[in-house]
Amino acid sequence: ADTRAEASEMKEMLEICREYITAIRLKGAISENASNPARCTELSAYFTHCNLQPSHLLLALRSAMGTAFKQKNFISSAS
């Protein structure tokens, strides 16, 4: 990085990448634990806490709500 602006931009990009890598790893863990619905619900809730772009976060929230609803966990699916 040649300037401070470039250095701060690089740090910001690293933070974004870290959040997306975490989200991808959580999504993979959800797929691996498809036979354990309670664990899938828990991982889906964790997935919603990733700092993603708004459109991607909306998809994560809808997915978590659907997972909680399928498990008849209506309180979690409503919040």
WOWORA-V920997 format. One record per pair of residues at least 4 apart in sequence whose ideal C-beta (glycine too) atoms are under 7 Angstrom apart, sorted by the first residue. I is the first residue (numbers start at 1). GAP is how many residues later the second one is. D is the distance in Angstrom with one decimal. If there is no record, write none. Layout:
I & GAP & D
I & GAP & D
//
This chain:
1 & 5 & 4.2
1 & 6 & 4.0
1 & 9 & 5.5
2 & 4 & 5.7
4 & 4 & 6.3
5 & 4 & 6.3
6 & 4 & 6.3
7 & 4 & 6.6
8 & 4 & 6.4
9 & 4 & 6.4
10 & 4 & 6.4
11 & 4 & 6.6
12 & 4 & 6.5
13 & 4 & 6.2
14 & 4 & 6.3
15 & 4 & 6.6
16 & 4 & 6.5
17 & 4 & 6.1
18 & 4 & 6.4
19 & 4 & 6.4
19 & 31 & 5.2
19 & 32 & 4.6
19 & 33 & 6.3
20 & 4 & 6.3
20 & 32 & 6.9
21 & 4 & 6.4
22 & 4 & 6.4
22 & 28 & 5.6
23 & 4 & 6.3
23 & 24 & 6.3
23 & 27 & 4.2
23 & 29 & 6.1
24 & 4 & 6.4
25 & 4 & 6.4
26 & 4 & 6.5
26 & 17 & 5.6
26 & 20 & 5.7
26 & 21 & 4.6
27 & 4 & 6.8
27 & 20 & 6.6
28 & 4 & 6.4
29 & 4 & 6.2
29 & 14 & 5.4
30 & 10 & 5.4
30 & 13 & 4.7
30 & 14 & 6.3
33 & 6 & 4.4
33 & 7 & 5.5
33 & 10 & 6.7
34 & 6 & 6.6
36 & 4 & 6.4
37 & 4 & 6.3
37 & 34 & 5.3
38 & 4 & 6.6
39 & 4 & 6.2
40 & 4 & 6.1
40 & 27 & 5.8
41 & 4 & 6.6
41 & 26 & 5.2
41 & 27 & 5.6
41 & 30 & 5.3
41 & 32 & 6.3
42 & 4 & 6.7
43 & 4 & 6.3
44 & 19 & 6.1
44 & 20 & 4.0
44 & 23 & 4.4
45 & 19 & 5.7
47 & 13 & 5.1
47 & 17 & 6.3
48 & 12 & 5.1
48 & 13 & 5.4
48 & 16 & 5.0
50 & 10 & 6.9
52 & 4 & 4.0
52 & 5 & 4.5
52 & 8 & 6.5
53 & 4 & 6.8
54 & 4 & 6.4
56 & 4 & 6.5
57 & 4 & 6.2
58 & 4 & 6.4
59 & 4 & 6.2
60 & 4 & 6.3
61 & 4 & 6.3
62 & 4 & 6.3
63 & 4 & 6.4
64 & 4 & 6.3
65 & 4 & 6.1
65 & 12 & 4.9
66 & 4 & 6.3
67 & 4 & 6.7
68 & 5 & 4.4
68 & 8 & 4.2
68 & 9 & 3.7
69 & 5 & 6.9
69 & 8 & 4.2
73 & 4 & 6.0
74 & 4 & 6.1
75 & 4 & 6.6
//
